Amino acid sequence: MGKSSAQKRHDQSEKRRIRNKAVRSRVRTGIKNFRSAVAQSDTATAETSYQSVTRLMDAAVSKGVYHRNTVARLKSRLYKRLSSIQQS
C-alpha cells in the first residue's frame, strides 16, 4: 500500500515549509547586510548589497514565498534608504 493523499500532501507542505524558511532567511540576512552598510554610510557596499538583496527578493517572489506587492514595498523602502546616503 502507498501513502494516503493526506500524508502525501503533508510531506509536500513540509518540504515547501523548509524551502520557504531558507529563502526567507537569505532575504532577511541580505536586508541586514544592506542596513548595516547604510548605517556606516558605505555607499559602494550599500549599492552592491541592494542589488543582491533585490535579486534574492525577486527569486522569492517567483517561488511564491513572498507576494509581489510585499517585495515591491520592501524594495521601495530600501531604495529610499540608499538614496538618502547617496545624496549626503
MOZIHU-V267431 format. One line per field, one symbol per residue. psi: psi as a letter, one per 30 degrees, with the letter a starting at -180 (. if undefined). Layout:
BEGIN
psi = ???
END
This chain:
BEGIN
psi = kalleeeeeeeeeeeeeeeeeeeeeeeeeeeeeeeeeeeghjeeeeeeeeeeeeeeeeeeeffgelkeeeeeeeeeeeeeeeeefee.
END
